[in-house]
Amino acid sequence: MSLSLGVSSAEQVLPDRVNRDAVLRHPLEGTSQGQLAVAYSLDVRRDGLSYTIPVRFSRFERLAQELKAELKCDLPPLPGKRGFVLDKLLGGPAAPHVVEGRTRELDKWVRALVEVEGVVDSNALASLIFLGVGAETAIREARAAHDEEARSHTSRL
């Protein structure tokens, strides 16, 4: 399987209270800053398909734990939580420079992670990035329809 991962950006989101891994992209009006969390945009490119998944830092932590248990190997160290803990205790969002720094560190981490033997084919990584056959089929069909429309539009010019 051909796979590349990257972390390109981050945004403030409202965490789902039932599923800690799920996020609501647009915080509701009246949401206090203390209720917000940061989700990182995990860019996935595999087998000719590319998509982005919002991932909270706690999910990256769990991925690291699951990979260690599954593969029984050393992994690149996950970036720390420095800067975030103090902001959380003060009830505010993380400072932009802290979020930007962690985004860069997570990008380096996921790029190094896929180089570790066994990670690309692991169940732990699959549970994070697998969309399901229906979603993947829908993405491929939409992309093909878009490409056909673009070719048709270009030929009319």
N, C-alpha and C positions, 0 to 999 in steps of 0.2 A: 504494500500500500504506500502510495506517495502521500506524505503529510508534512505540512509546515504549520507552525503556530506562531502567533505574535500577539502582543498586547499593545493596542494603538491609542487608547484613550480611556478616560474614566468619566463618570457622571454621578451626581447625587441622585439617589433613588429612595423609594420607600420600600423597606423590606416587607415581604409577605409574612404575616404573623403566624400562619399555619405551616408554610414551607420555607424554612430559613434560607434555602438556596434560591428561591424565586424572588423576583423584584418587580415592582410596579414602576415602569419607566418614568412616568410623569407624576411627581408627588401631588397629592390632593391639596386643594386650597385649604389653608388653615393648618397645615402640617407644621409642627414645630421643628426647628433645626435639629434638636436632640433626637428626633425620631428618624432622621435621614441616615442613610448609609451610602457607601461608595461602591459602585459596580464598575468593573473594568471590562473593556471590550476585548474579548478573546477572539482574534481573527483566525479562522480555521480554513485551510486550503487542503483539500484531499480529493484525490481521484477526479480532478477536473471540476470540483464543486468548491465554492467559497462562500462562507457565511460568517456572521459574527454572533457571539453569545455573550450576554451580560453575566459576569461572574463576580461574586463577592469574594473578598480576601479569605474568609472562612472556608469557602469551597476550595480555594487553592491549597489551604492548609490540609483539608481533608484528602484532597488528591494526593498530596505528598505522603500522608500517612498510609493511604490505601496502596500506593505504589511500593512503599517500603515493605509493607506486609506481603504483597503479592509477589514482588520480584526478589526480595531478600538481598537488596544491593544498596550501595551508597548513591545518594542523589545529590545534585547541586543544592546548596543551602537556600532555602526560601527566604526572601527578604523579610526583615523584622517589622514589628509594629511600632517602632519608635515614631514619635510625633503624633500618632493617632490616639494613643492612650490618653495623653494630656488633653487633647481637644475634646475627646469623648467625656472625660471627667468634668470639663468646664461646660459641657452641654451644647457645644457648638460643632459646626462641621469642620472637617480637617482643612488645614490651611492649603491653599492651592499649590504652593511650592512643594508641600509634603506629598500631595496626591500625584503631582507630576513626577517627582522623584521615584515614588513607588511604582508608578506606571512603567517608567524606564527599567527599573529593577526587575519587575515581573516579566517584562518583555525579554530581557536577557535570560531570566530563569526558564521560561517556557521554551525558548530556543535551545538552551542547553539541555533541557529535560528530554526533548525528542531525540537527542543524540545518544542518550543512554540506552544500551542494549535492552530490548524487551519492552520499552515504554510504549512505542508506537502500536504494538500489538496487544497491549495490556487491557484487561477488563476495566481497570480503574479509569484509564483515559477514555475508553469507549463510553463508559457511563456518563462522562462529562460532555463529550463532543458528538455523540451519536444522536441524530435527529429523528430517526425512525424512517422506515421505507416510504411511507406516505408523504412525509414532509420532503424528503430528498427527491422523490418523483415529481412533486409539485414544483420544487425549485428548478429542476432540470427542464420541465415542460414550459415554465414561465420564461426561463432564459432562452430556450429555443424559439418561443413565440416572439420574444423581444428581438432576437437576432434576425429572425425572418422579416419582421416589420422594418428593422433598420436597413436590411438589404433591399427591401422593396422601396423604401423611401429614397435610398441612395440611387437606385436605378431610375427613379422618376426624375431625379435632378439631371 
